Structure formats: structure tokens, C-alpha cells
Amino acid sequence: MDNQHRKITGYRELSQAEIDLMNMVKAKAKEVGDLVENMERTEGIDRRWLAIAATDLQKGFMSLTRSIAKPEFF
């Protein structure tokens, strides 16, 4: 569906430069997510630290996304 964000309260139109940045962030997040998934299948990895890393990386990518989108809400 085109322009779904228009139906969600608190979101604004993004410029083409912002859209390009958002797509770069999403692509890098996918790449990092693939790395984490690979590590999950590797024996000998400390699962606790991997879980902490995954959470912190997810928070970081969400922060990058919000820095671009600048939502009008908490």
C-alpha cells in the first residue's frame, strides 16, 4: 500500500534525501542482523553477550531511524 505512513498519527512526509538515508540504515540493519543470526548458529559463542549485543544494536538502528523520521510523539 502506498503512503501507509500518512494513515499513522505523528508521522510526516520525508524528503528524498531522508528516504535514501532511511533505506541505507535499513540495509545496514539487515546486514548486521544477518551477522547476529550467523553467530547464533556458531558453537562456543557466549549467548548472553550475543543477546546483549543484538538488543543494543537494535536500539542503535531504531535510534538512527528515529533521528531521520523525527516522529512527533514520545
C-alpha positions in Angstrom: 0.0 0.0 0.0 1.4 3.4 -1.0 2.0 6.0 1.6 0.9 4.0 4.6 2.6 6.4 6.9 0.0 9.1 6.0 -2.5 7.0 7.9 -0.4 6.7 11.1 -0.7 9.6 13.5 2.5 11.5 14.2 4.4 10.7 11.1 5.5 13.3 8.4 6.5 13.3 4.8 10.2 12.5 4.3 12.4 14.2 1.7 14.1 12.1 -0.9 17.4 12.6 1.0 15.7 11.3 4.2 14.2 8.4 2.4 17.6 7.5 0.9 19.2 7.7 4.4 16.4 5.6 5.9 17.0 2.9 3.2 20.7 2.9 3.9 20.0 2.4 7.7 17.6 -0.4 6.9 20.1 -2.1 4.6 22.8 -1.9 7.2 20.5 -3.2 9.9 19.7 -6.2 7.7 23.4 -6.9 7.2 24.1 -6.7 10.9 21.0 -8.8 11.7 22.4 -11.5 9.3 25.7 -11.4 11.2 23.9 -11.9 14.5 21.9 -14.8 13.1 25.1 -16.4 11.8 26.7 -16.0 15.2 23.6 -17.6 16.8 24.4 -20.8 14.8 28.0 -20.8 15.9 29.1 -23.1 18.7 31.1 -21.6 21.5 29.6 -18.1 21.3 28.6 -16.5 24.6 24.8 -16.4 24.2 24.4 -13.8 26.9 26.7 -11.3 25.4 25.3 -12.0 21.9 21.8 -11.3 23.2 23.0 -8.0 24.8 24.8 -7.1 21.6 21.6 -7.8 19.5 19.5 -5.7 21.8 21.9 -2.8 21.8 22.3 -2.9 18.0 18.6 -3.0 17.5 18.3 0.1 19.8 21.0 1.8 17.8 19.3 1.2 14.5 16.0 2.3 15.9 17.7 5.5 17.1 19.2 6.1 13.7 15.7 5.6 12.2 14.1 8.0 14.6 16.8 10.6 14.1 15.7 10.7 10.4 12.0 10.3 10.8 11.7 12.7 13.8 8.3 11.4 14.9 6.1 14.0 16.7 5.5 11.7 19.7 7.2 10.1 22.6 
